[in-house]
Amino acid sequence: MSETILVVDDEEAARALGRDTLALEGFTVLDTGDPQHALRLARQQPIQLLVTDVVAPLMKGTELAKHVQSVSGAIRSVRRRSRLHPPA
């Protein structure tokens, strides 16, 4: 059984890049741009790794990691800042 990774990013392109790359490596990948949806997913199934944007507009990555850990148990998390498109 492969590990399940939850990718949360408000930028679709960044989320797709993470999702597709991890899936190619054989991981089960769930993804969403909505932190509340991420919490629902974490309640529904075990998550071994959370990859999230640190500066997401709806909920900061550090806050999301705490919430996911509280509902999903001991998980690892990677918080990063993604910006595939330069600011206008």
Residue pairs with C-beta under 8 A, 6 or more apart in sequence:
2 26
2 27
2 28
3 27
3 28
3 48
3 49
4 27
4 28
4 29
4 30
4 45
4 46
4 47
4 48
4 49
5 22
5 27
5 28
5 29
5 30
5 47
5 48
5 49
5 50
5 51
6 29
6 30
6 31
6 32
6 38
6 41
6 42
6 47
6 49
6 50
6 51
6 68
7 15
7 18
7 19
7 22
7 29
7 30
7 31
7 32
7 51
7 52
8 15
8 31
8 32
8 33
8 34
8 35
8 38
8 50
8 51
8 52
8 53
8 56
8 61
8 64
9 15
9 18
9 31
9 33
9 51
9 52
9 53
9 56
9 82
10 33
10 53
10 56
10 57
10 58
11 33
11 53
11 82
11 83
11 84
11 85
12 33
13 84
13 85
14 53
14 82
14 83
14 84
15 31
15 32
15 33
16 31
17 84
18 29
18 31
18 51
19 29
19 31
22 29
22 51
23 29
30 41
30 45
30 47
32 38
32 41
34 58
35 56
35 58
35 59
35 64
35 67
36 58
38 50
38 52
38 64
38 68
39 64
39 67
39 68
39 71
41 47
42 50
42 68
42 71
42 72
43 71
43 72
46 72
46 73
47 68
47 72
47 75
48 75
48 76
49 75
49 76
49 77
49 78
50 64
50 65
50 68
50 75
50 76
50 77
50 78
51 77
51 78
51 80
52 61
52 64
52 65
52 77
52 78
52 79
52 80
53 61
53 79
53 80
53 81
53 82
54 60
54 61
54 62
54 79
54 80
54 81
55 61
55 81
56 64
59 67
61 77
61 79
61 80
62 79
65 75
65 77
65 79
68 75
68 77
69 75
69 77
